[in-house]
Amino acid sequence: MEKLIAIVGLTSSGKSGLGIELAKKFNGEIVSADSRQVYKGLDWCSGKVTKEEQAEVKHHLIDVCELGSQFTLFDFQQKAYEAIDDIISRKKVPFLVGGTGLYSRSVIEGYDLSPDKPDQELREQLEALDEAALLEMCKKQNLELPVEITKRRLVRLLETAGKEKKENKPRYEVLQLGIMWSREEIYERIRLRLEMRMPNMIEEIKNLLAEGKDRDFLISLGLEAKYVIKYLSGEFDSYEMFFEELFKEERHFAKRQQTWYNKEKNIVWLDASSHLPEEAERLIKDFLEK
């Protein structure tokens, strides 16, 4: 099998920066494994790498879908396969980088997914329910919850519940590298990242709403957009209250991510505070030469 390198880790752990650094050293290109970075116009709220960073190393699966359009796990997997195979065909090294665990796993483990259209009647019934009711249904069915819980993801989870699971068909030999910080360090990185991005996130959502983008769809795209919209709608008494509430939810999200990654057995975790790039380089060199 051809070789693929995956960079994973919690939110704000530095995946994008490390991916760029390593891709430059190993003549690589990056395939983004982020469920929000596929959308055009959602830059700050998705933590998208800058145009300058994209100029340093070619990135794939960024800005490939219009806001409001459906983009499924099947869509991601197929486009990721195409991008990875194209990178390999040009004698470059593919790096799969991003924090949407299910997206990464679908490629790494080779999920046998189906492009079948959804049951429209079931979807309409599910979409008529609120997030709390959908969450309760998932728990009653003992379904594995997504790391980032949104109404859109709960609907998709319930749509596929009970369908026969097919055998995985891995297409690549994969080296998975994870970035590991202490809990205190990752929380501080989350706070600093939010502080840095917040003015731009607020302005971005203001502009998207002014352009007529669907409010509910934006809310479905994750914590940042959801809480910025709540703030702009006057649901918080102050900016400070809004910030602290979002920061709290981001910490909870990081905990759920950690639980998700704890189930993964094939990740080599690297201590971010101790020679991270050098150790990653050594592991990749050995992997590619093997």
Secondary structure, DSSP 8 states (H G I E B T S, - for coil): -EEEEEEEESTTS-HHHHHHHHHHHTTEEEEE--TTTTBTT--TTTT---HHHHHHS-EESSS-B-TTS---HHHHHHHHHHHHHHHHHTT-EEEEE-S-HHHHHHHHTT---------HHHHHHHHTS-HHHHHHHHHHTT----SS--HHHHHHHHHHTTS--------EEEEEEEEE--HHHHHHHHHHHHHHHHHHHHHHHHHHHHTT--HHHHHTT-HHHHHHHHHHTT-SSSHHHHHHHHHHHHHHHHHHHHHHHHT-SSEEEEETTSSHHHHHHHHHHHHHH-
